[in-house]
């Protein structure tokens, strides 16, 4: 069974930075395209960043230039560096396989809350 444990919960002011981590167990992430998703209050869960097995990244327009996804295959961990945070980035953040690449793991972790507020 694949499990994801997200961490890096934080509350920051607009313009601040946070780094999220996602430790994966049960499958080697080196074989999977990975993604970070988020669900804002009252909204659906959206895919915001992806990284292929070869390290190619892609971002939603709303976070492009501010967020950076990376992976450490040796630690089986995926990261999301978030800079220049905005109030609209407030959401619960989740990692999972990139569903568009067929790598979705079928279940979700608990997610980690990010709050951007002055």
Backbone torsions as a table, in degrees:
resi	resn	phi	psi	omega
1	UNK	NA	131.3	-180.0
2	UNK	-84.3	133.6	177.4
3	UNK	-128.3	141.3	175.2
4	UNK	-121.1	132.6	176.9
5	UNK	-122.8	107.2	179.9
6	UNK	-87.7	145.1	177.5
7	UNK	-146.6	165.3	-178.7
8	UNK	114.4	22.2	-179.0
9	UNK	-54.6	139.1	-178.1
10	UNK	-164.1	159.0	173.7
11	UNK	-125.6	120.7	-176.3
12	UNK	-132.5	162.6	175.6
13	UNK	-84.2	157.8	176.1
14	UNK	-53.8	136.8	-176.9
15	UNK	93.0	-9.7	-179.0
16	UNK	-80.7	-178.0	-176.7
17	UNK	-131.3	151.9	173.7
18	UNK	-146.2	152.6	174.0
19	UNK	-122.9	123.4	177.7
20	UNK	-100.6	147.3	176.2
21	UNK	-124.4	151.5	177.5
22	UNK	-138.3	107.7	177.1
23	UNK	-89.9	125.8	-176.9
24	UNK	-110.1	137.6	174.0
25	UNK	-130.1	154.0	176.6
26	UNK	97.0	-11.2	176.6
27	UNK	-160.1	144.1	177.9
28	UNK	-77.5	123.6	-178.7
29	UNK	-67.3	-17.5	179.5
30	UNK	-61.3	-20.4	-179.0
31	UNK	-97.4	2.2	-172.3
32	UNK	-130.2	139.1	164.8
33	UNK	-71.3	136.1	-174.4
34	UNK	-118.3	158.5	-179.8
35	UNK	-146.9	156.2	169.2
36	UNK	-109.2	135.7	179.9
37	UNK	-122.3	162.3	173.4
38	UNK	-146.8	151.8	176.3
39	UNK	-128.6	112.0	175.5
40	UNK	-81.8	158.5	179.6
41	UNK	-54.5	128.6	177.6
42	UNK	75.1	10.0	-176.9
43	UNK	-122.8	168.3	175.6
44	UNK	-80.2	167.7	177.2
45	UNK	-81.2	126.8	-176.7
46	UNK	-117.0	148.0	175.2
47	UNK	-84.6	126.0	-176.2
48	UNK	-112.8	-23.9	-178.7
49	UNK	-156.3	142.2	177.8
50	UNK	-135.4	157.1	175.5
51	UNK	-142.8	130.3	-179.3
52	UNK	-80.4	173.1	176.6
53	UNK	-61.9	-25.8	179.5
54	UNK	-89.7	0.5	176.4
55	UNK	91.6	8.4	176.8
56	UNK	-78.2	130.5	-175.7
57	UNK	-109.6	156.0	177.2
58	UNK	-148.4	146.9	-173.2
59	UNK	-136.3	149.0	170.1
60	UNK	-66.2	150.0	-178.5
61	UNK	-57.1	-33.3	-175.9
62	UNK	-66.8	-19.9	-177.0
63	UNK	-120.5	-4.3	-176.7
64	UNK	-59.1	132.8	-179.1
65	UNK	88.5	-12.0	-178.9
66	UNK	-116.6	-32.8	-177.8
67	UNK	-106.7	147.7	176.2
68	UNK	-134.9	122.9	175.9
69	UNK	-97.1	142.2	177.4
70	UNK	-147.6	169.2	-178.1
71	UNK	-141.0	146.5	172.4
72	UNK	-123.0	98.1	-175.8
73	UNK	-64.3	-32.2	179.8
74	UNK	-64.7	-33.5	178.8
75	UNK	-95.9	-2.1	-177.2
76	UNK	52.8	44.9	-173.6
77	UNK	-132.7	142.2	177.1
78	UNK	-116.1	144.2	-177.2
79	UNK	-123.7	156.1	171.9
80	UNK	-136.5	108.9	174.9
81	UNK	-88.5	123.8	-176.2
82	UNK	-119.2	118.7	179.2
83	UNK	-118.1	164.9	178.2
84	UNK	48.8	48.1	-174.8
85	UNK	-64.6	146.3	-179.3
86	UNK	-121.1	156.4	177.4
87	UNK	-54.5	-33.6	-179.6
88	UNK	-72.6	-5.3	172.7
89	UNK	-82.6	-7.3	178.0
90	UNK	-59.4	123.7	-175.7
91	UNK	-177.1	170.7	166.5
92	UNK	-92.5	128.8	-176.6
93	UNK	-105.3	136.8	-178.5
94	UNK	-129.9	151.0	168.7
95	UNK	-114.8	156.7	178.9
96	UNK	-169.7	176.1	170.4
97	UNK	-64.6	155.5	178.0
98	UNK	-75.4	108.2	-174.7
99	UNK	-61.5	-27.1	-177.9
100	UNK	-71.8	-17.7	177.7
101	UNK	-102.7	6.7	179.8
102	UNK	77.9	18.7	-175.7
103	UNK	-104.0	7.1	-179.1
104	UNK	-60.1	137.1	-171.6
105	UNK	-90.6	-4.3	172.8
106	UNK	90.9	-8.8	176.9
107	UNK	-150.0	165.5	-177.3
108	UNK	-115.7	151.5	169.8
109	UNK	-79.3	-171.2	-177.4
110	UNK	-78.9	-15.7	-178.4
111	UNK	77.2	171.5	177.6
112	UNK	-137.1	134.1	-174.6
113	UNK	-82.9	130.3	172.3
114	UNK	-119.5	125.0	179.7
115	UNK	-123.0	124.8	179.1
116	UNK	-115.5	111.4	-174.8
117	UNK	-156.0	147.5	175.9
118	UNK	-94.2	NA	NA
